[in-house]
């Protein structure tokens, strides 16, 4: 998927511009803080980030598969331990009740009061569920840009529908030829078996005639 093409189809100006870039309205153009200037001829604001976020890389070699792990902050263990300590079993009528309602697990599950991440004003409240993202790289672009294709393909056959249909047709022809050759071999075997049976019958008839002739000569 070409992420730049997808964002540009939704109104992004491209590299060097923030994602939150909208044209100024006539009402806000009188405001000096929002009026377009010579450095911004497109008349769009730049309230968002222009440069991509830098991702910190873990280069110390610790983690899964290494003997040395981070053991100083086992937050998951303390969170479950906090919940276990909050179980109250003294009241026999109500059974087991939970006294801890604002623990670490509650903040993760979203059942706590509104905070930095949860609630109507939290960070997670601004995420909405959208539709599925379709691919932006088309078949024609793959041929024009000279994208590498699998070995043995003709003119980008790995991505061409025509090549796929031709390969499918070739497989059908090969299967049909194989079935035809099997049928021919079966027919040839049947013919050989029939000839062999006829030959055995002729041998038996000759043997009967020979015996009759021998008996006749012996009687004379």
C-alpha positions in Angstrom: 0.0 0.0 0.0 1.2 3.5 -0.9 0.4 5.5 2.3 1.3 8.8 0.6 -1.2 8.2 -2.2 -3.9 7.2 0.3 -3.4 10.4 2.4 -3.3 12.6 -0.7 -6.6 11.2 -1.9 -8.1 12.4 1.4 -6.7 15.9 1.0 -3.1 15.8 2.2 -0.8 18.3 0.4 2.1 15.9 0.4 5.6 15.8 1.9 6.5 18.8 4.0 2.9 19.6 5.0 1.1 18.6 8.1 -1.9 16.2 8.0 -4.0 18.8 9.7 -3.9 21.3 6.8 -7.1 22.9 5.8 -7.8 26.0 3.7 -8.6 29.2 5.6 -12.2 30.3 5.5 -13.2 33.9 4.6 -14.3 34.5 8.2 -10.9 33.6 9.6 -8.8 35.2 6.9 -9.1 38.6 8.6 -7.3 37.2 11.6 -3.6 38.0 11.4 -2.7 34.8 13.1 -4.5 32.7 10.4 -4.1 34.9 7.3 -2.1 33.3 4.5 1.3 34.8 3.8 3.9 34.6 1.1 5.5 31.6 2.7 2.2 29.7 2.5 0.7 30.5 -0.9 -1.7 27.6 -0.7 -3.6 29.3 2.0 -3.5 26.3 4.4 -2.7 26.3 8.0 0.0 24.2 9.6 -1.3 23.2 13.0 0.0 19.6 12.8 3.4 18.0 12.6 5.3 18.6 9.4 8.1 16.1 10.1 7.4 12.4 10.9 7.7 11.2 14.4 11.1 9.7 15.4 10.8 6.2 16.8 13.2 5.3 19.6 15.1 2.1 18.9 16.0 -0.5 21.4 19.7 -1.3 20.9 20.7 -2.7 24.3 19.8 -6.3 23.3 17.4 -6.9 26.1 14.0 -8.5 25.6 12.6 -11.8 24.6 15.2 -14.4 23.8 17.8 -12.8 26.0 18.7 -13.9 29.5 18.7 -10.4 30.8 15.2 -8.9 31.1 13.7 -5.9 32.7 12.6 -6.9 36.1 12.5 -3.6 38.0 8.9 -2.6 37.0 6.6 -5.6 36.9 3.4 -3.5 36.6 1.2 -6.4 35.4 2.1 -8.4 38.5 1.4 -5.6 40.9 -1.8 -4.8 39.1 -3.2 -8.3 39.5 -1.9 -8.5 43.0 -3.7 -5.3 43.8 -7.0 -6.8 42.5 -6.4 -10.0 44.5 -5.9 -8.0 47.7 -9.1 -6.2 47.0 -11.3 -9.3 47.2 -13.5 -9.3 50.3 -14.8 -12.6 51.5 -16.1 -11.5 55.0 -19.7 -11.0 53.8 -21.3 -14.4 53.4 -24.5 -13.0 52.0 -23.0 -11.1 49.0 -20.2 -13.6 48.5 -16.9 -12.4 47.2 -16.9 -8.7 46.4 -14.2 -6.4 44.9 -13.3 -3.4 46.9 -10.7 -2.0 44.5 -12.5 -0.1 41.7 -9.8 2.3 40.6 -6.8 0.1 40.2 -4.3 -0.2 37.4 -6.4 -2.9 35.6 -9.4 -0.6 35.8 -7.6 2.2 34.1 -6.5 -0.2 31.3 -10.0 -1.6 30.9 -11.6 1.8 30.7 -13.9 1.4 33.7 -12.2 4.1 35.8 -13.0 7.8 35.9 -12.1 10.0 33.0 -8.4 10.5 32.8 -5.7 11.2 30.3 -6.4 8.2 28.1 -10.0 7.1 29.0 -13.3 8.9 29.2 -15.1 11.3 26.8 -12.1 13.7 26.9 -9.4 11.1 26.9 -7.0 10.3 24.1 -8.8 7.1 23.2 -12.1 8.9 22.7 -10.8 10.6 19.6 -10.2 7.3 17.8 -13.1 6.3 15.6 -13.7 3.0 13.8 -13.5 3.4 10.0 -13.8 1.2 7.0 -11.3 -1.1 5.5 -8.3 0.4 3.7 -8.0 -0.8 0.1 -4.7 -1.1 -1.8 -3.5 1.9 -3.7 -1.0 0.2 -6.0 -2.7 -0.8 -9.2 -1.7 -3.5 -11.6 -0.9 -1.0 -14.4 1.5 0.9 -12.2 3.4 -2.3 -11.5 4.0 -2.8 -15.2 4.9 0.9 -15.9 7.3 1.3 -13.0 9.1 -2.0 -13.8 8.3 -3.7 -10.5 10.2 -6.9 -10.1 8.2 -10.0 -11.1 8.6 -13.6 -10.2 11.0 -15.7 -12.3 9.5 -17.4 -15.3 6.8 -14.7 -15.8 6.4 -12.9 -19.2 6.1 -9.1 -19.1 5.0 -8.9 -15.5 3.0 -12.1 -15.6 3.1 -12.4 -11.8 0.7 -9.5 -11.5 -1.2 -9.7 -14.9 -4.7 -11.1 -15.0 -4.1 -12.2 -18.6 -1.0 -14.2 -17.6 -2.9 -15.9 -14.7 -5.7 -16.9 -17.1 -3.1 -18.2 -19.6 -1.4 -20.2 -16.9 -4.8 -21.6 -15.8 -5.7 -22.5 -19.4 -2.3 -24.2 -19.8 -2.8 -26.3 -16.7 -6.2 -27.4 -18.1 -4.7 -28.3 -21.4 -2.0 -30.3 -19.7 -4.6 -32.1 -17.5 -6.7 -32.9 -20.6 -3.6 -34.2 -22.5 -2.7 -36.3 -19.5 -6.2 -37.8 -19.4 -6.2 -38.4 -23.1 -2.9 -40.2 -22.9 -4.2 -42.4 -20.1 -7.3 -43.2 -22.2 -5.1 -44.1 -25.1 -2.9 -46.4 -23.0 -6.0 -48.0 -21.6 -7.3 -48.7 -25.1 -4.0 -50.1 -26.3 -3.9 -52.4 -23.3 -7.5 -53.5 -24.1 -6.5 -54.2 -27.7 -3.5 -56.2 -26.7 -5.5 -58.2 -24.2 -8.1 -59.0 -26.9 -5.4 -60.1 -29.4 -3.8 -62.3 -26.7 -7.2 -64.0 -26.0 -7.8 -64.6 -29.7 -4.3 -66.1 -30.0 -5.0 -68.4 -27.0 -8.3 -69.5 -28.6 -6.5 -70.3 -31.9 -3.9 -72.3 -30.0 -6.7 -74.3 -28.2 -8.5 -75.0 -31.5 -5.2 -76.2 -33.1 -4.5 -78.4 -30.1 -8.0 -80.0 -30.4 -7.6 -80.7 -34.1 -4.1 -82.1 -33.5 -5.5 -84.6 -30.9 -8.4 -85.6 -33.1 -6.1 -86.3 -36.0 -3.7 -88.3 -33.7 -6.6 -90.4 -32.4 -7.9 -91.0 -35.9 -4.4 -92.1 -37.2 -4.1 -94.3 -34.1 -7.4 -96.1 -34.8 -6.6 -96.8 -38.4 
